[in-house]
């Protein structure tokens, strides 16, 4: 008989705040896609339609955030 593993709740299923989202995103990202709180704040302003509350869901927001982040020039990332 094969032993069954316990289901571990994924980080992606949890409701995160901005700082937690940043921590998870940066831990999963290569160096060139690392983000800052400033970039997350700009993302929220520019993509306000993605936010209905203060929940920073990894499942819902990480992919659009990466697309947005890669569309920025290096000058805009530093400001």
Protein Blocks (a to p, Z undefined) as FASTA:
>chain_A
ZZdddddddfklpccdfklmmmmmmmmpcfklcccfklmmmmmmmmmmmpmbfcdcfklm
mmmmmmmmmmpcfklmmZZ
